[in-house]
Amino acid sequence: MNNLTRVSSIAVLVVSAVSLSACSNMTHRDKATAAGAAIGGVAGSVLSNGSALGTVGGAAVGGVVGNEVGKRK
């Protein structure tokens, strides 16, 4: 494994650990909103063949749906 790949892998692990710890004091509704936005962003990107507008639109719609689902629990 070359140095760039090794450094990139370590950076991804550190960023993942830090971002997961940031979710520790979020409410259920906040977590549902974030999860919906992430899923919507991926879905929007896939459906629009990587278009930035499709990705942002999917994230916005997913966030709204996740917020509504989180409100009901």
PEQUI-V267539 format. One record per residue. N is the residue number from 1. RES is the residue in three letters. SS is DSSP state (A for helix, B for strand, O for the rest). BURIAL is + if it has 16 or more other ideal C-beta (glycine too) atoms within 10 Angstrom, else -. Layout:
n->N res->RES ss->SS burial->BURIAL
n->N res->RES ss->SS burial->BURIAL
This chain:
n->1 res->MET ss->O burial->-
n->2 res->ASN ss->O burial->-
n->3 res->ASN ss->A burial->-
n->4 res->LEU ss->A burial->-
n->5 res->THR ss->A burial->-
n->6 res->ARG ss->A burial->-
n->7 res->VAL ss->A burial->-
n->8 res->SER ss->A burial->-
n->9 res->SER ss->A burial->-
n->10 res->ILE ss->A burial->-
n->11 res->ALA ss->A burial->-
n->12 res->VAL ss->A burial->-
n->13 res->LEU ss->A burial->-
n->14 res->VAL ss->A burial->-
n->15 res->VAL ss->A burial->-
n->16 res->SER ss->A burial->-
n->17 res->ALA ss->A burial->-
n->18 res->VAL ss->A burial->-
n->19 res->SER ss->A burial->-
n->20 res->LEU ss->A burial->-
n->21 res->SER ss->A burial->-
n->22 res->ALA ss->O burial->-
n->23 res->CYS ss->O burial->-
n->24 res->SER ss->O burial->-
n->25 res->ASN ss->O burial->-
n->26 res->MET ss->O burial->-
n->27 res->THR ss->O burial->-
n->28 res->HIS ss->A burial->-
n->29 res->ARG ss->A burial->+
n->30 res->ASP ss->A burial->-
n->31 res->LYS ss->A burial->-
n->32 res->ALA ss->A burial->+
n->33 res->THR ss->A burial->+
n->34 res->ALA ss->A burial->+
n->35 res->ALA ss->A burial->+
n->36 res->GLY ss->A burial->+
n->37 res->ALA ss->A burial->+
n->38 res->ALA ss->A burial->-
n->39 res->ILE ss->A burial->+
n->40 res->GLY ss->A burial->+
n->41 res->GLY ss->A burial->+
n->42 res->VAL ss->A burial->-
n->43 res->ALA ss->A burial->+
n->44 res->GLY ss->A burial->+
n->45 res->SER ss->A burial->+
n->46 res->VAL ss->A burial->-
n->47 res->LEU ss->A burial->-
n->48 res->SER ss->O burial->-
n->49 res->ASN ss->O burial->-
n->50 res->GLY ss->O burial->-
n->51 res->SER ss->O burial->-
n->52 res->ALA ss->A burial->-
n->53 res->LEU ss->A burial->-
n->54 res->GLY ss->A burial->+
n->55 res->THR ss->A burial->+
n->56 res->VAL ss->A burial->-
n->57 res->GLY ss->A burial->+
n->58 res->GLY ss->A burial->+
n->59 res->ALA ss->A burial->+
n->60 res->ALA ss->A burial->-
n->61 res->VAL ss->A burial->+
n->62 res->GLY ss->A burial->+
n->63 res->GLY ss->A burial->+
n->64 res->VAL ss->A burial->-
n->65 res->VAL ss->A burial->+
n->66 res->GLY ss->A burial->+
n->67 res->ASN ss->A burial->+
n->68 res->GLU ss->A burial->-
n->69 res->VAL ss->A burial->-
n->70 res->GLY ss->A burial->+
n->71 res->LYS ss->A burial->-
n->72 res->ARG ss->O burial->-
n->73 res->LYS ss->O burial->-
